[in-house]
Every structure is written in structure tokens, then in C-alpha cells.
Amino acid sequence: MASVKFNLKDVRKVNGSTPIVARVSFSGRSFKFYLGESVPVKFWNFESQHVRQTREFVDHVHINHLIDMIPPAVSKIHLEFKTEGINPSVEQFRTKLNAKLSGESESEDFLLFYDKFIESKTAQRAANTVKKYVTSKNQLSKYCKARGKTISFNDINLAFYNDFLSYLYGTLNHS
């Protein structure tokens, strides 16, 4: 299980701001992750690991929202690696966290991910199962060419499903 704890880089700083640091722990490993935000020590709540809600420090809403986004992102990344059967290095985890928080991973090309998935499952699954994965991927590739588009994870919804089935049954005459 992955966990995140937040703290300040320099709690001894009386005047001025100090950066907020997340300590991300997973699979017996951990690393520091700087949020890119700083806060005066007097506005930091060490118990809740958030910025105090006060009129004196109006950025508390933005910073607390950022803090609240990180633990679910870390849990999701950990689960993705676990599902793929990958024991990630600290650098792999950090890279994926940066991408997820900046929004890059949401637009990841689905077919590229599917290639990685097939590659990771080849040794773990029966040959016929892998063949079915490859066939499905090939059908999706043909669909993309026919429709002149790429598929991202954000595109996969009920409308995509219906359009893909329409393509398989109508255009390719699959039954």
C-alpha cells in the first residue's frame, strides 16, 4: 500500500515561507516530492498536514486542494503498477506522479498503453490469451485508421463503445 505524509522543508524558519514536501512511500521505498508551493510556518497545521484556513493567508484553498489531490494520485499509480506486475523504481514512480498531476497521463494514447499491457502479460498468460489481446489491439488500430483518429483514455466512454461496435458489426461485418 502506498502512503503520503506532508510536512515543511524547514520548520525552524520563523519569518518567510518554506516549501511543502510530500514523503511518498510505496513497496518499502520512499522519496520526497516537492509540491512547488511554500507556506509560512505559522500557517501550517502539523496535525492535519494542511495549510490553516485563515484570511491572513488566502492561498490556503489552492494549496490544500493540491495537497488533497496527491494521495489519490499516489494510490492510483501504485495500483496501476501493481496491476501491470511492475515493481517500480523511485524514479519511475516520481515520473508517473509528475505526469498525473500535470494532466499528461490522462491523454496517454490508449494503443501505446495496450502495447505495454500485452508486453507485460505475455509471460504471465497462455499463448491463446495473448493472441486474443493482439487481435483486439489490431481491431482497435483498424478502427482508428478508418475513423482517422487516435484513442486516449478520455475518449473511452459509451459513445466510443457504440461507435466501435458499429464499426465491427457494420463496416467489418463481424457477428
C-alpha positions, -999 to 999 in steps of 0.1 A, spaced: 0 0 0 12 35 -8 11 64 16 18 101 16 28 124 45 31 162 41 55 185 60 75 216 57 111 216 45 124 239 72 101 242 103 127 264 121 121 293 97 103 319 118 99 346 91 92 339 54 79 308 37 92 273 34 84 247 7 58 219 13 73 184 9 54 152 5 70 119 16 57 93 -7 61 57 5 54 25 -15 66 -11 -15 93 -4 11 106 26 -8 101 63 -3 110 96 -19 105 134 -13 82 151 -37 82 190 -36 48 205 -43 61 237 -58 43 257 -31 55 274 0 38 285 32 48 304 63 54 280 92 28 298 113 0 289 88 9 252 87 -12 227 107 12 198 115 -17 176 128 -39 178 96 -9 182 73 -27 211 56 -25 249 55 -46 266 82 -78 282 68 -73 319 76 -80 352 59 -43 361 65 -32 335 40 -56 334 11 -37 308 -9 -47 281 16 -76 270 -6 -54 264 -37 -26 247 -17 -50 225 3 -67 214 -29 -33 204 -43 -24 185 -11 -58 167 -14 -51 156 -50 -18 138 -42 -28 108 -20 -54 95 -45 -30 100 -74 -3 81 -55 -28 53 -47 -39 51 -83 -3 50 -96 6 23 -71 -24 2 -82 -16 7 -119 20 -6 -113 7 -35 -93 -19 -44 -119 8 -43 -146 30 -66 -125 57 -39 -123 78 -32 -92 87 4 -100 118 23 -91 115 55 -72 123 74 -105 95 56 -124 70 64 -96 81 100 -94 79 104 -132 44 89 -133 33 111 -104 46 143 -121 27 133 -153 -5 125 -135 -5 158 -115 3 178 -146 -25 161 -165 -2 144 -191 -12 108 -182 -49 114 -189 -43 120 -225 -20 90 -229 -25 71 -262 -46 40 -254 -30 19 -281 5 26 -267 -7 16 -233 -23 -15 -248 11 -25 -264 27 -22 -230 -1 -42 -214 4 -70 -239 41 -70 -234 38 -72 -197 13 -101 -198 30 -122 -225 50 -142 -199 21 -145 -175 -8 -156 -198 -14 -185 -221 -4 -181 -258 -40 -181 -270 -50 -154 -245 -21 -132 -257 -33 -138 -293 -68 -125 -284 -52 -94 -269 -32 -88 -301 -64 -94 -322 -83 -69 -301 -55 -44 -305 -54 -49 -342 -91 -43 -345 -88 -11 -325 -59 0 -348 -80 -6 -379 -109 14 -362 -85 43 -356 -73 43 -392 -109 41 -406 -121 69 -383 -89 90 -387 -83 94 -350 -64 82 -320 -79 69 -288 -69 84 -254 -82 72 -221 -106 102 -220 -122 90 -253 -133 57 -239 -170 61 -230 -204 48 -241 -203 68 -273 -169 52 -282 -182 18 -273 -213 21 -295 -192 36 -324 -166 8 -322 -194 -19 -322 -210 -2 -351 -176 -3 -369 -171 -40 -361 -207 -51 -370 -214 -27 -398 -181 -19 -416 -162 -52 -410 -194 -74 -409 -183 -92 -377 -210 -110 -359 
